[in-house]
């Protein structure tokens, strides 16, 4: 089932399953703020200092990055979708309660066209089922001219202890280190984060597994060719006014992304990308 709620001062949609699984999605940015699958505990990191009611990006959850990733272009950092008010269009639930989903949409308006002069419609559908979360982003070109964009689902995963996590599935993949600006191949059988990390893995095309003590999370994606791995580590985290100084120890961003090469979308065409999280 689904219900509209007030989440720390911002309108949000709460999805629930008969088994007790739940998710919360804010209208602002269509941003997932919480996913609590049955018996697994919260799996999405939301900074306790984040204030969704403020007119600023929300630290944590799953911000929708569109139509520009980071500062890779002339638009505001990470684009405008993550701070816009999306429309809740549809709520669905299986008759047997096996899944429930919500679809949000965002279209161009006078404000968006002042900084990005294109006609578009984006939809984000979030679906929870047994120990699983699916997030699908669709972009349609509703205008008469082609446009290009980059996009990502900036997923903040909640972890018990960062240095005890192991991420497998990256071996042999090429990546750009956004800290040094260098390109490299990942030669480690598994990734353990022990310092600041900001990498874009190119055209990965394989599932990932995030392992912790007594739990694991499988991460799949489709349509999004790239994966971004990010953690600010101690010094940069301490400089963030919307995150606890030690908050970096309990989160890891594993983002489904289309950023290495911009998506070119002709008039009338559409594109979609999906990220799925499965508790094991």
C-alpha positions as CSV (number, residue, x, y, z in Angstrom):
1,X,0.0,0.0,0.0
2,X,1.0,3.6,-0.3
3,X,0.3,6.8,1.6
4,X,1.3,10.4,1.5
5,X,3.1,11.5,4.6
6,X,5.1,14.4,6.1
7,X,8.7,13.4,6.3
8,X,10.7,15.9,8.4
9,X,8.7,18.8,6.9
10,X,8.6,17.7,3.3
11,X,5.8,15.9,1.4
12,X,6.6,12.2,0.7
13,X,5.1,9.0,-0.4
14,X,5.5,5.9,1.9
15,X,5.3,2.5,0.2
16,X,4.7,-0.6,2.4
17,X,4.4,-4.3,1.9
18,X,2.4,-6.8,4.0
19,X,5.7,-8.2,5.3
20,X,6.7,-4.8,6.8
21,X,9.1,-3.7,4.1
22,X,8.9,0.0,3.4
23,X,10.3,2.8,1.4
24,X,9.9,6.6,1.6
25,X,10.2,8.9,-1.5
26,X,10.1,12.7,-1.3
27,X,8.3,14.7,-3.9
28,X,11.3,17.0,-3.8
29,X,13.7,15.5,-6.4
30,X,11.6,12.2,-6.4
31,X,14.4,11.3,-3.9
32,X,14.4,8.0,-2.2
33,X,15.0,8.7,1.5
34,X,14.6,5.3,3.1
35,X,14.4,1.6,2.2
36,X,13.9,-0.8,4.9
37,X,13.4,-4.4,3.6
38,X,11.8,-7.0,5.8
39,X,14.2,-8.0,8.6
40,X,17.2,-6.5,7.0
41,X,17.3,-3.0,8.5
42,X,17.7,0.3,6.8
43,X,19.8,0.1,3.6
44,X,19.9,3.7,2.5
45,X,22.0,6.3,4.2
46,X,20.4,9.6,5.0
47,X,22.5,12.1,6.9
48,X,20.9,12.9,10.3
49,X,21.8,16.5,9.6
50,X,20.0,16.6,6.3
51,X,16.9,18.8,6.3
52,X,14.6,17.9,3.3
53,X,12.4,20.9,3.9
54,X,15.3,23.3,3.1
55,X,15.8,24.7,-0.3
56,X,19.0,22.8,-0.9
57,X,20.0,19.3,-2.0
58,X,19.3,16.6,0.5
59,X,22.5,14.8,1.7
60,X,21.9,11.0,1.4
61,X,19.1,8.9,0.0
62,X,19.1,8.5,-3.8
63,X,19.3,11.9,-5.5
64,X,18.3,11.9,-9.2
65,X,21.1,13.5,-11.2
66,X,19.8,15.1,-14.5
67,X,20.6,16.6,-17.0
68,X,24.2,17.0,-15.8
69,X,26.5,15.0,-13.7
70,X,28.6,16.9,-11.1
71,X,30.3,19.9,-12.6
72,X,30.8,18.3,-16.0
73,X,29.1,21.1,-17.9
74,X,27.7,24.6,-17.6
75,X,24.6,23.8,-15.4
76,X,24.4,23.8,-11.6
77,X,26.2,20.9,-10.1
78,X,24.4,17.7,-10.6
79,X,21.7,19.5,-12.6
80,X,18.3,20.7,-11.4
81,X,16.2,17.6,-11.1
82,X,17.3,16.8,-7.5
83,X,15.9,20.0,-6.1
84,X,12.7,20.3,-8.3
85,X,9.2,19.3,-7.2
86,X,8.2,16.2,-9.0
87,X,4.6,15.1,-9.6
88,X,3.4,11.8,-8.2
89,X,1.6,10.2,-11.2
90,X,0.9,6.6,-10.3
91,X,0.8,4.1,-7.5
92,X,0.5,0.4,-8.1
93,X,0.3,-2.7,-5.9
94,X,0.1,-6.3,-6.8
95,X,-3.2,-7.9,-5.7
96,X,-1.3,-10.4,-3.6
97,X,0.9,-7.7,-2.1
98,X,4.1,-9.0,-3.7
99,X,5.1,-5.5,-4.8
100,X,4.2,-1.9,-4.7
101,X,5.5,1.0,-6.8
102,X,5.2,4.7,-7.3
103,X,6.0,6.8,-10.4
104,X,7.0,10.4,-10.3
105,X,7.5,12.8,-13.3
106,X,9.2,16.0,-14.0
107,X,8.7,18.1,-17.2
108,X,10.4,21.2,-18.5
109,X,9.0,24.5,-17.4
110,X,9.9,28.2,-17.6
111,X,12.5,27.9,-14.9
112,X,14.2,24.9,-16.4
113,X,14.3,26.3,-19.9
114,X,16.1,29.4,-18.7
115,X,19.2,27.3,-18.0
116,X,18.6,24.3,-20.2
117,X,16.4,25.2,-23.2
118,X,15.0,21.8,-24.0
119,X,11.6,20.1,-23.9
120,X,11.7,16.9,-21.9
121,X,9.8,14.6,-19.6
122,X,11.5,12.4,-17.0
123,X,9.9,9.6,-15.0
124,X,11.2,7.8,-12.0
125,X,9.6,4.6,-10.9
126,X,10.5,3.0,-7.6
127,X,9.3,-0.5,-6.8
128,X,9.8,-2.6,-3.6
129,X,9.3,-6.3,-3.4
130,X,10.6,-9.2,-1.4
131,X,14.1,-7.9,-0.2
132,X,14.4,-6.0,-3.5
133,X,14.4,-2.4,-4.7
134,X,14.1,-1.4,-8.3
135,X,14.6,2.2,-9.5
136,X,14.0,3.1,-13.1
137,X,14.7,6.5,-14.7
138,X,13.2,7.3,-18.1
139,X,13.9,10.4,-20.2
140,X,11.8,11.5,-23.2
141,X,12.6,14.2,-25.7
142,X,9.2,15.9,-26.1
143,X,10.6,18.7,-28.3
144,X,11.6,19.3,-31.9
145,X,15.4,19.3,-31.5
146,X,17.9,16.8,-30.2
147,X,19.6,17.2,-26.9
148,X,22.3,15.5,-24.9
149,X,22.4,14.8,-21.2
150,X,24.3,12.9,-18.4
151,X,22.4,11.2,-15.5
152,X,22.9,9.1,-12.4
153,X,21.1,7.6,-9.5
154,X,23.4,8.9,-6.7
155,X,22.7,6.0,-4.4
156,X,24.0,6.4,-0.8
157,X,24.1,2.9,0.7
158,X,24.1,2.6,4.5
159,X,26.9,0.3,5.8
160,X,27.7,-0.9,9.3
161,X,31.4,0.0,9.1
162,X,33.0,1.2,5.9
163,X,36.4,-0.3,6.3
164,X,34.9,-3.7,6.9
165,X,33.0,-3.7,3.6
166,X,34.1,-5.5,0.5
167,X,32.9,-4.7,-3.0
168,X,33.5,-7.3,-5.7
169,X,32.8,-7.2,-9.5
170,X,35.2,-4.4,-10.4
171,X,38.3,-6.4,-11.2
172,X,39.8,-5.6,-14.6
173,X,37.5,-2.6,-15.2
174,X,38.8,0.7,-16.4
175,X,38.1,3.8,-14.4
176,X,38.8,7.5,-14.1
177,X,40.0,8.7,-10.7
178,X,38.3,12.0,-10.3
179,X,40.7,13.0,-7.5
180,X,43.9,12.6,-9.5
181,X,42.5,12.9,-13.0
182,X,44.2,9.7,-14.0
183,X,42.8,6.6,-15.7
184,X,43.6,3.1,-14.5
185,X,42.6,-0.5,-14.5
186,X,41.2,-2.0,-11.3
187,X,43.6,-4.8,-10.4
188,X,42.2,-5.7,-6.9
189,X,40.0,-8.8,-6.5
190,X,37.8,-6.7,-4.3
191,X,37.6,-3.0,-3.3
192,X,38.0,-2.0,0.3
193,X,37.7,1.7,0.9
194,X,40.5,3.1,3.2
195,X,40.7,6.7,2.0
196,X,38.7,9.2,-0.1
197,X,37.5,7.6,-3.3
198,X,35.8,9.2,-6.3
199,X,35.9,6.9,-9.4
200,X,33.9,6.6,-12.6
201,X,34.1,3.0,-13.8
202,X,33.4,2.9,-17.6
203,X,31.0,0.6,-19.3
204,X,31.1,-1.9,-16.5
205,X,28.3,-4.2,-17.7
206,X,28.4,-6.6,-14.7
207,X,26.7,-7.0,-11.3
208,X,28.4,-6.0,-8.1
209,X,28.3,-7.5,-4.6
210,X,28.7,-5.4,-1.5
211,X,29.6,-7.7,1.4
212,X,29.5,-6.9,5.1
213,X,29.5,-8.9,8.3
214,X,26.4,-11.2,8.2
215,X,24.8,-9.4,5.2
216,X,25.3,-8.7,1.5
217,X,23.7,-6.6,-1.2
218,X,23.7,-7.5,-4.9
219,X,23.7,-4.4,-7.2
220,X,22.5,-4.7,-10.8
221,X,21.9,-2.1,-13.5
222,X,20.6,-1.8,-17.0
223,X,20.8,1.1,-19.4
224,X,23.3,2.9,-17.2
225,X,26.7,2.0,-18.6
226,X,28.9,3.5,-15.8
227,X,29.3,3.1,-12.1
228,X,30.5,5.8,-9.8
229,X,32.0,4.9,-6.4
230,X,32.3,7.8,-3.9
231,X,33.1,8.4,-0.3
232,X,34.5,11.7,1.0
233,X,36.5,10.2,3.9
234,X,37.4,12.0,7.0
235,X,38.6,15.5,6.0
236,X,36.1,16.3,3.3
237,X,33.3,14.8,5.4
238,X,34.2,17.1,8.3
239,X,33.9,20.1,6.0
240,X,30.3,19.2,5.0
241,X,27.8,21.1,7.2
242,X,25.0,18.6,6.4
243,X,26.8,15.5,7.5
244,X,28.2,14.3,10.8
245,X,32.0,14.4,11.0
246,X,32.1,10.5,11.2
247,X,29.2,10.0,8.8
248,X,31.6,8.8,6.1
249,X,32.1,5.6,8.1
250,X,28.5,4.5,7.6
251,X,27.9,5.2,3.9
252,X,29.2,4.3,0.4
253,X,27.8,5.7,-2.8
254,X,27.5,3.2,-5.6
255,X,25.9,5.1,-8.4
256,X,24.3,3.8,-11.6
257,X,25.4,6.4,-14.1
258,X,25.6,7.5,-17.8
259,X,28.4,10.0,-17.6
260,X,31.4,8.9,-19.6
261,X,29.6,9.7,-22.8
262,X,26.5,11.9,-22.9
263,X,23.2,10.3,-24.0
264,X,22.1,11.8,-27.4
265,X,18.3,11.9,-27.6
266,X,16.6,12.8,-30.9
267,X,13.1,14.4,-30.9
268,X,10.4,11.9,-29.8
269,X,13.0,9.3,-28.6
270,X,13.3,8.0,-25.0
271,X,16.0,6.4,-22.9
272,X,15.9,4.5,-19.6
273,X,18.3,3.3,-17.0
274,X,17.6,1.0,-14.0
275,X,19.4,0.1,-10.8
276,X,18.3,-2.9,-8.7
277,X,19.3,-3.6,-5.1
278,X,18.8,-7.1,-3.7
279,X,19.4,-8.1,-0.1
280,X,21.0,-11.5,0.2
